[in-house]
């Protein structure tokens, strides 16, 4: 059985490619820092909130997303959302928001959906570590969790007992390593959401990724990144990330340990449009470019990071950036025949750098998605970076 998608979505008066069908999920495993679906590495490019109730699932699939967070408060509605996502060409990360304090309901939901061919993972209560407002005399970080680990741990155990096939995912807020450590055993996959635009410098994404790695170094880690306006209190100053910012945040998350990416998709401004396709159609159209990049890199993104790191020498530009990070964020992935180097400028101003790589490589690198190459001398290359620029170098290994 296969999840089939036979769709023709008209967008801005142009045809959009039909999403490819995904194989039915028979097994899911977290192993060696990767998510394996049917024993094959899978890189999730996820989107939420979408669902059958506003017909956005086919649009999300046509834009290149391969997983959607799905919803439902009854066994029937939850299963419908999973099956609708599957029919559109998307796997489902099933959200149990608002239900994790009711084990009897969770049991009914799991039993009704565990055999769904599109089910990828179970998602526990979103942001359970948000602090309670009391006691007000304590600092925010010291106040009690909204839904503490001791309440989520039995739900994790219940799901695994009823459904040993599908992992459990937990998304937290705030970017505190200690919070992830506290919830460590409540999930097989941890993530944090980070929505900086327009108030916070983009390297906040790096800080949240590093906090995840510190808090749960032995867990598979994802990051949930901003895709839509999230600060209605800012009025007209609130906005969604532009394509350059979205790409910068995405690749910065990869450099800082994310093994999968999620995008918070929809506008919550009072009186605003619900779907990203309605609130910002021109930018929504460009998300297909970013998802296509990520899918093309997936074979290397799902390979281990080498123990060696690139050495960065700044040739022009500021010596440091926000959140106490250097201007460039650089990460490596090594495949059987080539090395992938991702270099991200986290600054709103240009920089130039010399990058030295600690392995034997050929003398020319392809700069993916830019239709150019750069030369290497002794494993070293020089390049310039515009504000928030990302350069993705694929370098063949020396024979």
N, C-alpha and C positions, 0 to 999 in steps of 0.2 A: 504494500500500500504506500502511496506517495502523497505528499501535500501538493496539490496542483493549483496553479494559478494561470488562468487564461484571461488576461485582462488587457483592455485597451483604455488607457487613461489619457484624456485630452487635457493638456496643460498649456495655458497661455497661447491657445489656438494651435498647439503643436502636439504631435504624437509623442508619448513617453514609452520607453521600452517596457515590455512585459516582464514582470519579475519571474526569475527562474524558479521552478518548483524545488523544494527541499526534500531530501529523503525523510521518510518517517523515522522518528526517534526510537531506536531499539535499545540503546545503551548510552549512558552519560557518565563520564568519569573525570575526576580532577586528579591529574597525575603529572609530576615533574613540572609544576608551574604552568600547566596547560589544561584547557578544557577539551576533552575528547568526546566527540559525538559519533557513535557507531565506530569507535576505535580510530577515528581520524581527527587530527587537530582542527578546532573550530574557533574562529575569532569573532566574538559577538560585536556587532555594530547595532546597538539597541536604541529604541525610542519609546518614550512615554510622555504624556498619557495619550493613548489611542485606544479605540475599541469599536465594537460593532455598532454601538448606539449612535455614533455620528459618522459612520461610513469612512473613517480615515485609514483603515488597515490597508486597502489596496493602494492608496496614495503613498503610504509609508514604504510599502514593498517596492513600488515603482521608483521611489527615490533611492533605493539601494540598501535600505535597512534590512537586516536579516532576523531580528528578534524584536518583539513588542511586549511591553508589560500589559497583561490582560487582567480583567476584573470580573467580579460577580459576587453577589451575596447569597446566592442559592446554588445548589449543585447544577441545576439546569442552566442558569445564566453564566456560571463560570465555565461550564463545558462548552456552551455556545461561543463564548469569546475565544477560547482556545481553538475550536474548530474553524471559526471565521478567520482567525489569524493564519491557520494552516492553509486554508483555501486560498488566501491571498499571497501565500509564499513566504510566510513568517513563522518562526518558532515562537513559543509563548513562554514568558517568565510570569508565572501566575501570582498575582498580588493577593495576599491574605490580609490586607489592611483592614483594621477594625474587627477582625475575627479571631485574633490570636489569644484573646482571653476567654474563648469559648471552645475548649477542646472537643466537645461533642460535635459542634458545627464543623470544625477543622477536619475531624474524622470523616464526616459525610462528604465534605468537599474533596478530600483526597481520594476516597474510594470511588467517587464518581468520575474523577478526571485522571487518575494515575495511568490509565491505558490509552490516553489520547495521543495520537501519533505526532501531534505538534508540540507536546509539552517538553520544555527544555529544563527549567528549574522552578522550584517553589520560592517565592519571595515573601519573607516575613514582614511584620509590621514596619512601615517606612519610618525612619528617623525616631526610633524608640528612645534614643538618648537625649532628646530635647528636654530641657530642665523644667521642672515645675516652678510656678511663680513664688512658692513659699519654701522655706522661710526667707523673708526679704532681707534679714540681717546677714545672710550668708552670701558670699560671692557667687556669681552665676554658675561657675564651673563646679562648685561644691554642693549645689542643690540636688535633690533626688531626681533620678531619671523618670520620665513619663511612664515608661514601661520597662522595668529593670530586667537584667539578664535572668534572674531566677524565675521570672514569669515566661520568658521566651524559651528557655532551655527545655522544659517539658514538651513544648510544641515542636521544637526541632527533633527531639527524640521520638515523638509520636509519628511525625512525618516519615522519618527513616524506618520506623518499624512497619508502617503501612506501605511505604513505597521506597524500597532500597535502590531503585534505579536512578531517581532524579535527585540532584543535589539541592541544598537549601542555601539561599542567598539572603544577605542582610545588608541594607543600606543605612548608614548613620549620617548624622549631621555634625557640624562644628569642626571637624578635622582634628580631633584630639586623639593622639596615639593611645592614651590611657583608656579612652572609651572603647576603642577596638579591642584592647587587651581584656577589658572587663567582659565584653560580649564574645570573646574568642570562640568558645565552644558552642555558641548558639547557631553557627552557620558554617558551611563548607566554603563559601565564597563571601568575602567582605567587600564593601564599596563605601565611598563617601561622595556626597554631592557637593559641588562647588560652583557657585553662580556669581562671578565677580563683576560682570559688566552692568552698569557703567561706573561703579563706585570704587572698586578694588583693583589693584594692579594684577595683571594676568598671572605672574608667577605664584599667586595663591594656589593655582592648580598644582604646581610643583610641591609646595608646602604640604598640601593635603595628601598628595601621593606619597611623600616621604613619611608622613605621619602614619599612613596605612602600613607601609613597610616596617616601620618601627613597632607598631602595635601588634600586628599579626604577620610576622615575617614568614611563617610557615603556611600561610593560607593563600589561595588564589585571590587576586585583588583586581577589582574594576574601579573605574571612576565615572561618575555621572556629571556631565558637563552642561553648562547653560546653552540653550538654543533659542530662548524666547525671553521677553521682558518678565522680570520677576519682582520688581519693586514698585507696585502701584502707588506707594506713598510719594514717589518722586514725580508723579504727574507726567508732563510732557518730556521731562528729562530721562525718564525710563526708556530703555530701548533694548532690542535684541542685539547679540553680537553680530558684527559684520562678518563676511566670509573670511577675511584675513585673520580676525580675532578668533573665530571658531577653529580655523585650521591650526593656528598657533597653540591654542589650548589643547587641541586633540593630540598633537604630536608631543607637546610638553608632558601630557599625561603618560604617553607611551615611554618617554625617556625616564620618567620617574616611577616605573614599575607596573603600570596598568596592563593587564592581560586581556582587557576588553573595555569597550567604551559604550556609555549610555548617554543619551541626549534628552534633556527635559524640554519638551517640544512646544508647549502651548501657553498662550498668553492668558494671564489671570487678572489683568487690569480690569477693574469694574467697568462694565459696559463695553469691553473690548471683544474682539473676535475670539472664538474658541480654538479653531484650528490654525496651525502655523501657516497652512496654505491660504487661509483667509486673511490673517493679520499681516503677513509679510510675503506675498506671493513671489516677488522677484528673488528674494533671498532663499525662499523655500526651493525654488528651482535650482539653485546652485548647490544644495546639499547633495545632489546626485554626483557632483564632481568629487566631493570629499569622500563620500562612501565608496566610490569607484577606486579612488586611490588606496583606501584602506584594504579593500578586498584584493587588489592587485599585489599588495605587500604582505598579505596574510601568511603565505608560506614562510616568509622570513620573520614576521612578527611572532609566529608561534614556535620559533626556534629559541634555544637557550641564549641568554646573554653571556658573552665570553667573560672570563675573569679579568682580562686586561681592560684598561680604560684608555680612551683617547686623551692626549695631552693638548690643552688649549692655550695658545699664546695670543693675547689680544694685541692687535696692531693699530687699531684706531677705534675711538669710541670710549664711553665711560668705563671705568675699571670695575664698577659694581652696579648691581641693580636692586629692585625691590625685594623684600623678604630676605635680604642678606644673601641673595644668590648672585653669582657672576652673570654677565650679560648673556652668555651662551649656555644652553642646556644641551648636552650631547650624550647620546646613548648608542650602543652597538648591539647588533644581532648577527650571529654567524651561521650561515647555511653551509651545505656541503661544498659549494663552488664559489661562494661570494660572501662578502661582508657588507652588511647594511649599516650605514651610519646616519643617524638622525641628528641634525643640528638646528636648534630653535633659538632665535633671538627673542628674549623675553622683554626687551625694551621698546619703548615708543620712539626710538631714535636709531640711526644706522650704526653698525659696527663692522669692523674687518678683523679677521682672525687667521692664525695659522694652526692647522689641526694635524697632529702627528699620531699615527696609528701603530700599535705595537705588534704587528705581524707582517709577514711577507705578502706583498700585494703586487698586482700588476700596476703599470704606470699611468693608467687612465681610468677615471671613474665616470659613470653615467650619473648625471644629476636628474633623477626621476622627475617627471611631470614638468620639466623646464626645457626640453629639447636642446640640451647642451651637455658637454663633457668638461671635466677639469683634469689637469695633469698632476701626477704625484711624483715627487722626487724623494727617494728614500723613505717612502711611506708617509710623506708629508704633503699637504695641499694648503693653498691659501684661497680664501673666498670672502666676498663682501655680503652683508646681510642688511636688507632694508628693515624698517621698523616691523617687528613681529614676524619677520620672514622665517620660513622653514625651508631648509635644503635637505633633501634626502639623497644620499650618495650610495650607489650600489657599485661595489668595487670587486672585480674578479680576484680570487686568490691566486698567488703565484703558483705556477705549475711545478 
